[in-house]
């Protein structure tokens, strides 16, 4: 029986980086994209609108960029310990991201996560088109994902834990039994159940009654 479910955001939570900014650096649009990201994470812009505006600046990048960017990503301190602790206690752990499958997939597989979901970039003839494929993973989609994974794990939402840092994590955090703001932006600091300001995800373990 699954005891609990932990779902984390990816960019600036599971990893130290903002992948869209690493991609924008490759495209020469970093300054523009970083400002849009800041506004979106602080709740000043609609997430989907901001995401599409940022992705549009990536048009023309070769798909080989995913491997280069993936090599630059740093997993946040304490992630292996958090995963091992959750697993040993009979829990499941997943990530849901407003970022991109092309970078999240290898990280999730390497870490051995139970679940992961992210946006998918449109690629035609080996180059990014500046668009997205399928539904956008926004705040509502993150909450829907948490519900789906809780149902799949046969646990009530009261035994789900949501960990995030930005405005697009708030809907997911609102329905979880425990919401954790991790090195969080202003709107999350006001609404999260618990704040962790030290960038060490093993600090989540004591909140679950586990060794940390």
N, C-alpha and C positions, 0 to 999 in steps of 0.2 A: 504494500500500500504506500502511495506517495504521501509523505507527511506535509510537505509544503512546496511551493513553487516560487522561485526567484526570477524575476524578469528585469533585465537591465537595458537601458539605452546604450548605444555604442559610442558615438563620437563624444569625446571629452568625459566619458564614463568608463566603459569597458576599455577604451583606448585613450591615450593622452592627446590624440590628434583630432582635427576636424578634416576628414578625408576630402570633402569638397574643396577645402582650401589647398590641400596638397595637389589636387587635380588642377585647380585654378592657377597654381604656381607654374605648373607645366604649360598652361595655356596663356600665361602672361596676363591673367585677369585677377590676380590675388587681391589687390587693394579693393577693387570693386566688390568682389565676392565676400571678403572678410567683413565689410561694412554691412552688406545685406544679411549675412549670418548673424552678426551682432544684434541687428534690429529684430530678426526673427526669433532668436533665442530669448530676447527680453520681452517678447510678446507685442512688439511694435508693428509687425507685419504679419499678414496671413501666411502660414507656413507653406502651403502649396504654391501660392503665387511667388513667394521668395525662392522656393526650390527651383521652380521652372526658370526663373530669371537667372539664377546662378548656373544651372545646367546649360542654359543657352550659350553661356560664355565659353563652354568646353567644346563647341562645335569644331570638328576637324581634327581633334586629337586622335592619334592612332590607338587602337585597343591595347597595344603593348604597354601603354601608360599604366594599366592596372597593375602589372607586375612590378614596375618601378616604384609606384606609390606604395604598393603592399609591403615592399622591403623597407620602407621608411616609417611604417606604422609601429608605434610602441604600445604594447599592452600595459595597462595601468598596474602599478604595484599592488600586490595582494590578490590578483585574479586567480592564479593557480591554487592558492590557499583557500579562497572562497569556494571555488568549484569543488575541490576535494572535501571541504567541510560539509557543503550542502549534500554532496553525493553520499558521504559516509553516514549522514543522518537520515537518509532515505528521502531526500528532496530531489527536485528537478530544477534545472537552470537553463534559461534561454535569453536571447537578446532580440530586441526589435528596434529597427533603425530607420531614421529618415535619410540615412546614407544609402550605400549601394551594395547590392549582392556581389558585384564583381570583386570587391575588396573584403566584404564581410565573410563570404563563403570560406576562403582559405583560413581565416582566423578562427572561425567557429569550428571548422573541422579539426584544426590543429589542437584547439583547446578541448575538444570533445563535448561540446555543448549538446543539450537535448533538443533545443529548438532554436531557430533563427529565421528572421524575416527582414527584408529590406527592399528598397526601390531598385529598379533595374534600368540601366541606361540603354538607350537605343543605339545600336551599332549597325551600320550598313557598309559593306565592302571594306571592313576593317577599320572604319573610322566612326567616331562619335558624331551623331547627327545634331546634338544639342537638345534632344528630346528624351522622353521617358517612355517605357513600355509598361502598360497595365496601370492598375490603380496606384495612386500615390499613398505612401505610408505617412499619414499625417497624425495629428493628435487623436482623432476618432479611431483611425485604423490601429493605432497602438493599443487603445482600450479594447477594441474588438479582438485583437490578437491575444491579449491577456485573458479575456473570457474564453476564447477557444482553447488555449493551452491549459487553463484551469479545468475545463470540462474534459479535455483529453487525459488529464492527470487524475480525474475523478476527485477533485478537491473543491471546496467552496472558495469563493473569492476572499473570504475572511482569512484563509491560510495562504494567500498570495502576497508577495512582497514586490513592490515596484521601486526601482532605483533609477533616478535620472537627474538631469541638471538644468534642462531648458523648458521653456513654455510649452513646447509640443509634447512634453511628458506628463503634463498636469492631468489630463483626462484619464490616462492610465493610472496615475497615482491616486486619483480620487476614488477609484473603485476597488483598490487593493486594501487588504486588511492592514498592511503597514506600508507607508510611503516614506522613502528615504531620499532626501536631497543631497546629492554628492557634489561637493565643490560647486554649489548651485548658483544659478543666476537669480536676480532679484525676485521675479514672480514665484519661483519655486521655494525660495527661502521663506516666503510669507505663508506658504500653504502646506509644505511637507510636514509629515508627522515627526520626523527626526532629521537632523542635519549632520552630515559628516564633512568637515572642512579639510581634514588631512587626506591627501590623495592616496589612500590605501584601502582598497576594497575588502581586505580581510576584516576591516572594522565592522562590516555588516554581520559577521558571524555572531558576536555577542548579542546583537539585537534579536537573533533567532534562538538564543539560549545555548549557543554552541561556543566551543573554545575559539578564541581569537587572539 
